[in-house]
């Protein structure tokens, strides 16, 4: 499914986007969950640095 999302974001005349997937540890259970977001390529580092 990720390939389909990335493929649809690559059209001419549109800003470049990236799909960012982060692992977040739950304080309640200790299990990891994954957070996905689609951000502009310019803001990838900002997205990864936030909590």
C-alpha positions in Angstrom: 0.0 0.0 0.0 2.9 2.4 0.7 4.1 2.0 -2.9 0.7 3.2 -4.2 0.7 6.3 -2.0 4.2 7.2 -3.0 3.4 6.6 -6.6 0.4 8.9 -6.6 2.4 11.7 -5.0 4.9 11.8 -7.9 3.0 13.9 -10.4 4.5 16.7 -12.5 4.0 20.3 -11.3 3.4 19.2 -7.6 5.6 19.8 -4.7 7.7 16.8 -3.6 6.3 14.9 -0.6 7.7 12.1 1.5 6.0 9.5 3.7 7.5 9.6 7.2 6.9 6.6 9.5 8.0 6.8 13.1 8.0 4.2 15.8 6.4 5.5 19.1 6.6 3.6 22.3 3.4 3.6 24.4 3.9 4.6 28.0 0.9 2.5 29.1 1.8 -0.9 27.6 5.4 -0.5 26.4 4.5 -1.6 22.9 5.6 0.2 19.8 3.1 1.8 17.4 3.8 3.4 14.1 2.8 6.9 13.2 2.6 7.7 9.5 2.4 11.2 8.0 3.0 12.7 4.6 5.0 15.9 4.7 6.8 18.1 2.2 10.4 17.1 1.5 11.5 20.4 3.0 10.0 19.6 6.4 11.1 16.0 6.8 13.8 16.8 9.4 11.4 19.0 11.4 8.8 16.2 11.4 11.4 13.6 12.7 12.7 15.9 15.4 9.4 16.6 17.0 8.1 14.3 19.8 
